[in-house]
Amino acid sequence: MTDTEIKKIAFQILTERLGELDTERFVALLLREPSNYTAWQGEFLVIRR
């Protein structure tokens, strides 16, 4: 799977789940706030369990 295909699928999933406005808001949050992806992923996986 190419990077473009992954992005396309991810945006489709986000839009289906969040709607267009909140998908754009989510992307803006990712771009605006510096974050440690490894720490964020660890927190996310704990929440989902």
Backbone hydrogen bonds, N-H to C=O, Kabsch-Sander energy under -0.5 kcal/mol:
donor,donor_aa,acceptor,acceptor_aa,energy
6,I,2,T,-2.1
7,K,3,D,-2.5
8,K,4,T,-2.4
9,I,5,E,-2.4
10,A,6,I,-2.6
11,F,7,K,-2.6
12,Q,8,K,-2.0
13,I,9,I,-2.6
14,L,10,A,-2.9
15,T,11,F,-2.6
16,E,12,Q,-2.3
17,R,13,I,-2.3
18,L,14,L,-3.7
19,G,14,L,-0.6
19,G,15,T,-1.6
22,D,18,L,-0.5
23,T,19,G,-1.7
24,E,20,E,-2.3
25,R,21,L,-2.1
26,F,22,D,-2.4
27,V,23,T,-2.4
28,A,24,E,-2.4
29,L,25,R,-2.3
30,L,26,F,-2.2
31,L,27,V,-2.2
32,R,28,A,-2.4
33,E,29,L,-2.3
37,Y,35,S,-0.8
40,W,36,N,-2.7
41,Q,37,Y,-2.9
42,G,38,T,-2.0
43,E,39,A,-2.2
44,F,40,W,-2.6
45,L,41,Q,-2.6
46,V,42,G,-1.6
47,I,43,E,-2.1
48,R,44,F,-2.0
49,R,45,L,-1.0
